[in-house]
């Protein structure tokens, strides 16, 4: 049985003052049955870990370098994230792919490094609006999935997040049928590559303008095991209802 996951990506938001909101979020979700993962900026990780040391909330990074150390100014390694209190990391987010030109091969290398460091990898895939309108959604997502996931991936090491690029931060959300089509195809692709037992242990998240008002419909879709939430994870009052909807699904 796959444990559901409510993951929050704070992106480039949050200073020390946000630690109070993080504590409020932990309190608001303390009865949650789903796993709650928050990925704050790297600058807050160690302080967040200290603040939430007795909490059910797990912490993650938003990216890592593929190398364990070295002359990579401004980068953070998987080992550094682990040392700062992270147990997971988001990799291959569309903003990293677009803004930093990350390829599937680079995402895979980072995932291999993260897994070696003991981090759960949340690997993101998703199509642009142009690709969706040209009927290329499944081809794009399959290619990203195949190229980004390391060989030997398991339900303990990898989570896959489907985030259509055109839905992130826009307020636009795919229809239930569109989400179902992609998640069903993701599951089948995983089965073909890793076999049924392993594939069915890998959690599939949906991300892209998830909020309390649409969470019930999204979480009712087959093979949606949770959500990767952006802006709505910054406030406890916005994130807690999403977690509650996930518990109820």
C-alpha distance (Angstrom), angle and dihedral (degrees) to the residues before:
residue distance angle dihedral
X1 . . .
X2 3.79 . .
X3 3.80 113.4 .
X4 3.79 110.8 -130.1
X5 3.79 118.1 -115.7
X6 3.80 131.7 -150.5
X7 3.80 106.8 -168.5
X8 3.79 125.7 -176.3
X9 3.81 123.2 -156.8
X10 3.79 110.0 -161.2
X11 3.82 91.7 -175.0
X12 3.84 112.8 -170.7
X13 3.78 94.0 -16.7
X14 3.78 131.7 107.8
X15 3.78 141.4 56.5
X16 3.80 129.5 -168.4
X17 3.80 89.8 -68.3
X18 3.81 89.2 65.1
X19 3.81 91.1 66.5
X20 3.81 88.8 80.9
X21 3.80 89.6 56.2
X22 3.78 89.8 48.1
X23 3.79 89.8 53.7
X24 3.81 89.3 49.0
X25 3.79 89.6 50.8
X26 3.79 90.7 52.2
X27 3.79 90.6 51.0
X28 3.81 92.9 46.6
X29 3.80 92.0 53.1
X30 3.81 100.0 36.5
X31 3.82 92.2 113.8
X32 3.80 93.1 49.8
X33 3.78 117.3 127.0
X34 3.78 91.1 -161.9
X35 3.78 120.2 82.0
X36 3.80 110.9 -99.3
X37 3.82 116.5 -148.6
X38 3.79 124.6 179.5
X39 3.80 122.4 -170.5
X40 3.81 108.8 -162.4
X41 3.81 125.5 175.5
X42 3.80 112.9 -68.4
X43 3.81 89.0 -112.5
X44 3.82 89.6 67.2
X45 3.79 100.7 41.0
X46 3.80 100.9 95.2
X47 3.80 93.4 42.2
X48 3.79 90.9 46.4
X49 3.81 89.9 50.7
X50 3.81 90.4 52.8
X51 3.80 91.7 46.8
X52 3.81 93.8 48.7
X53 3.79 98.8 36.8
X54 3.81 92.3 122.9
X55 3.81 94.3 37.5
X56 3.80 133.2 102.9
X57 3.83 90.1 -129.8
X58 3.80 115.7 107.1
X59 3.79 122.4 -153.0
X60 3.77 133.3 -137.8
X61 3.78 142.4 -179.8
X62 3.78 125.9 -118.1
X63 3.80 97.5 -132.6
X64 3.79 141.4 -12.1
X65 3.78 139.0 -161.2
X66 3.79 119.5 -106.7
X67 3.81 92.1 -127.8
X68 3.81 121.9 75.4
X69 3.83 92.1 -135.3
X70 3.77 141.8 -24.6
X71 3.79 146.1 102.2
X72 3.80 97.6 -25.3
X73 3.80 105.6 127.5
X74 3.78 113.3 -150.8
X75 3.80 95.4 9.7
X76 3.79 128.8 116.1
X77 3.79 124.3 -146.4
X78 3.79 126.8 -138.6
X79 3.80 89.2 -113.6
X80 3.81 90.0 55.2
X81 3.79 91.1 51.9
X82 3.78 90.7 49.9
X83 3.80 90.7 48.3
X84 3.82 90.1 51.5
X85 3.81 92.2 55.1
X86 3.80 104.7 -89.0
X87 3.79 122.4 139.3
X88 3.81 96.0 -179.8
X89 3.79 142.5 27.2
X90 3.81 135.6 -155.4
X91 3.80 112.9 -128.9
X92 3.79 134.2 -177.3
X93 3.79 96.0 17.2
X94 3.79 110.1 173.1
X95 3.80 90.2 -116.3
X96 3.81 89.1 58.4
X97 3.79 91.6 45.0
X98 3.81 92.4 49.0
X99 3.81 102.9 34.7
X100 3.81 97.1 38.0
X101 3.79 101.0 27.6
X102 3.80 94.2 -121.4
X103 3.79 114.2 179.9
X104 3.79 128.3 -150.4
X105 3.81 89.0 -106.5
X106 3.79 91.3 54.6
X107 3.80 91.5 48.2
X108 3.80 89.7 50.8
X109 3.81 91.6 50.4
X110 3.80 90.2 50.9
X111 3.80 90.5 47.9
X112 3.79 91.3 52.2
X113 3.80 89.7 51.2
X114 3.80 92.2 47.3
X115 3.80 93.2 49.7
X116 3.81 90.4 48.2
X117 3.82 88.0 54.0
X118 3.80 91.7 51.8
X119 3.79 97.7 -104.5
X120 3.80 125.0 138.2
X121 3.80 107.2 -125.0
X122 3.80 120.1 -138.6
X123 3.80 101.7 -160.9
X124 3.80 116.6 -163.6
X125 3.79 127.3 -147.5
X126 3.79 131.3 172.5
X127 3.78 147.4 135.9
X128 3.81 132.4 -111.4
X129 3.80 122.0 -118.8
X130 3.81 90.4 -104.4
X131 3.79 91.0 53.0
X132 3.80 90.6 47.9
X133 3.81 92.6 49.8
X134 3.81 90.8 48.4
X135 3.80 91.9 54.1
X136 3.81 93.8 -112.3
X137 3.81 99.3 119.4
X138 3.79 98.8 110.3
X139 3.80 93.8 41.1
X140 3.82 91.5 51.4
X141 3.78 94.9 45.7
X142 3.80 93.4 45.8
X143 3.80 90.9 50.3
X144 3.81 92.7 49.3
X145 3.79 91.5 46.6
X146 3.79 93.5 49.7
X147 3.79 93.9 44.9
X148 3.80 98.5 42.4
X149 3.81 104.2 43.4
X150 3.80 116.3 82.9
X151 3.78 120.9 -128.2
X152 3.77 109.5 -97.8
X153 3.80 94.3 34.3
X154 3.80 113.7 162.7
X155 3.77 138.7 -178.8
X156 3.79 88.8 -97.5
X157 3.79 95.1 54.4
X158 3.81 106.4 32.1
X159 3.79 139.2 48.8
X160 3.82 120.4 179.8
X161 3.80 120.2 -145.8
X162 3.80 119.9 -164.4
X163 3.80 107.9 -152.4
X164 3.79 116.3 169.1
X165 3.80 102.8 -145.4
X166 3.79 92.6 -137.5
X167 3.81 91.6 58.3
X168 3.82 98.6 51.1
X169 3.78 110.7 109.8
X170 3.80 92.4 -20.5
X171 3.79 101.0 98.9
X172 3.81 88.2 -122.6
X173 3.79 115.0 124.0
X174 3.81 128.3 -172.1
X175 3.76 116.3 -115.5
X176 3.78 118.3 -96.0
X177 3.80 88.0 -107.3
X178 3.81 92.0 53.6
X179 3.80 92.5 49.5
X180 3.80 90.5 46.9
X181 3.81 92.4 50.7
X182 3.80 93.5 53.2
X183 3.81 96.3 42.3
X184 3.79 91.9 48.4
X185 3.79 89.8 50.0
X186 3.81 91.3 47.9
X187 3.79 90.9 53.1
X188 3.79 92.0 48.7
X189 3.80 91.4 48.0
X190 3.80 90.5 51.8
X191 3.81 90.9 49.1
X192 3.78 91.5 51.5
X193 3.80 91.9 51.1
X194 3.80 104.6 35.4
X195 3.80 105.2 18.9
X196 3.77 128.8 -109.3
X197 3.79 101.1 -74.4
X198 3.79 95.8 51.3
X199 3.80 95.4 37.4
X200 3.78 93.3 51.4
X201 3.81 90.3 53.4
X202 3.83 93.6 57.2
X203 3.78 112.4 94.8
X204 3.81 119.8 -131.1
X205 3.80 117.9 -152.4
X206 3.79 129.9 -168.7
X207 3.79 119.5 -141.0
X208 3.79 133.9 179.1
X209 3.81 125.4 93.3
X210 3.81 93.4 -16.4
X211 3.81 111.7 171.8
X212 3.77 140.1 155.9
X213 3.81 92.5 -90.1
X214 3.82 95.1 59.0
X215 3.81 102.1 26.5
X216 3.82 96.0 94.5
X217 3.81 92.6 55.6
X218 3.80 93.6 45.1
X219 3.79 95.0 47.9
X220 3.81 91.3 50.1
X221 3.82 89.7 66.1
X222 3.81 116.1 103.7
X223 3.82 114.7 -105.9
X224 3.82 93.1 18.2
X225 3.80 102.4 125.2
X226 3.78 96.8 174.2
X227 3.77 143.0 -49.5
X228 3.78 143.0 -80.5
X229 3.79 102.0 -142.5
X230 3.79 126.5 -164.5
X231 3.79 122.4 -179.4
X232 3.79 95.2 8.0
X233 3.81 90.4 61.6
X234 3.80 93.1 64.0
X235 3.79 93.5 77.0
X236 3.78 126.6 49.0
X237 3.79 90.5 -142.9
X238 3.81 90.6 58.8
X239 3.80 99.3 38.9
X240 3.81 100.4 44.1
X241 3.85 94.3 64.8
X242 3.81 90.0 51.6
X243 3.80 90.1 52.6
X244 3.80 90.1 47.7
X245 3.80 90.7 51.6
X246 3.79 89.7 51.2
X247 3.80 91.1 51.6
X248 3.80 89.7 50.6
X249 3.80 95.0 49.7
